[in-house]
Amino acid sequence: MFEVHLSQRANKFLNKLDQHISNRIKEKLSSLKNNPIPKDAKFIRRENNDKVFRYRIGDFRALYKVKDVEKIVLIAKIDKRSRVYH
């Protein structure tokens, strides 16, 4: 079982969204506790020995790192598809 942590940046973005959209995204992200790399997640790159993945949630994308040793999924960034990679 992994813990899901939101970065300050991801948390700030979620707080700006409508409540129902924010809840939907949080619900989807919490599913990463049981399966940190679902089949619809895409590997992007490695960063300091951590794997960085992209997870699609409707029109939004979440970029996250899986820290296997600490059993943590760190949600680094959430944004619209057109802006998330910048």
C-alpha positions as CSV (number, residue, x, y, z in Angstrom):
1,M,0.0,0.0,0.0
2,F,1.4,3.4,-1.1
3,E,0.7,6.8,0.4
4,V,-0.4,9.6,-2.0
5,H,1.1,13.0,-1.4
6,L,0.2,16.2,-3.2
7,S,2.9,18.8,-3.9
8,Q,2.1,22.4,-2.9
9,R,1.7,23.2,-6.6
10,A,-0.8,20.4,-7.2
11,N,-2.7,21.2,-4.1
12,K,-2.9,24.9,-5.1
13,F,-4.2,23.9,-8.6
14,L,-6.9,21.6,-7.1
15,N,-8.1,24.4,-4.7
16,K,-8.8,26.7,-7.7
17,L,-11.0,24.2,-9.5
18,D,-14.8,23.7,-9.0
19,Q,-15.4,21.4,-6.1
20,H,-16.9,18.5,-8.1
21,I,-14.0,18.5,-10.6
22,S,-11.5,18.7,-7.7
23,N,-13.2,15.8,-5.9
24,R,-13.2,13.7,-9.1
25,I,-9.5,14.2,-9.6
26,K,-8.7,13.5,-5.9
27,E,-10.8,10.3,-6.1
28,K,-8.9,9.1,-9.2
29,L,-5.6,10.0,-7.6
30,S,-6.4,8.1,-4.4
31,S,-6.8,4.9,-6.5
32,L,-3.0,5.1,-6.9
33,K,-2.7,3.9,-3.3
34,N,-3.4,0.4,-4.3
35,N,-1.9,0.4,-7.8
36,P,0.7,3.2,-8.2
37,I,1.2,2.3,-11.9
38,P,-2.2,1.6,-13.5
39,K,-2.3,0.4,-17.1
40,D,-3.4,3.8,-18.3
41,A,-0.4,5.6,-16.7
42,K,2.4,6.4,-19.1
43,F,6.1,6.4,-18.1
44,I,7.7,9.8,-19.0
45,R,11.2,9.8,-17.6
46,R,13.5,9.1,-14.6
47,E,14.3,11.8,-12.1
48,N,16.8,11.1,-9.3
49,N,16.2,7.4,-9.5
50,D,12.4,8.0,-9.3
51,K,10.1,7.1,-12.2
52,V,7.9,9.9,-13.4
53,F,4.5,9.0,-14.9
54,R,1.6,10.8,-16.6
55,Y,-1.9,9.9,-15.5
56,R,-4.9,11.1,-17.6
57,I,-8.0,12.3,-15.7
58,G,-10.5,13.6,-18.3
59,D,-9.1,16.9,-19.7
60,F,-6.5,17.0,-17.0
61,R,-3.1,15.3,-16.6
62,A,-1.2,14.5,-13.4
63,L,2.5,14.1,-13.4
64,Y,3.7,12.0,-10.5
65,K,6.7,10.2,-9.1
66,V,6.7,6.7,-7.6
67,K,9.1,6.4,-4.7
68,D,9.3,2.7,-4.3
69,V,11.6,2.6,-1.3
70,E,9.4,5.0,0.8
71,K,6.1,3.6,-0.7
72,I,5.0,7.1,-1.7
73,V,3.3,8.4,-4.8
74,L,4.1,12.1,-5.1
75,I,1.7,14.1,-7.3
76,A,4.1,16.8,-8.6
77,K,1.8,18.7,-11.0
78,I,-1.8,18.7,-12.2
79,D,-3.0,20.8,-15.1
80,K,-4.8,20.9,-18.4
81,R,-3.1,18.8,-21.1
82,S,-1.9,21.8,-23.1
83,R,0.0,23.3,-20.0
84,V,1.1,20.3,-17.9
85,Y,4.3,19.6,-19.7
86,H,5.7,23.2,-19.5
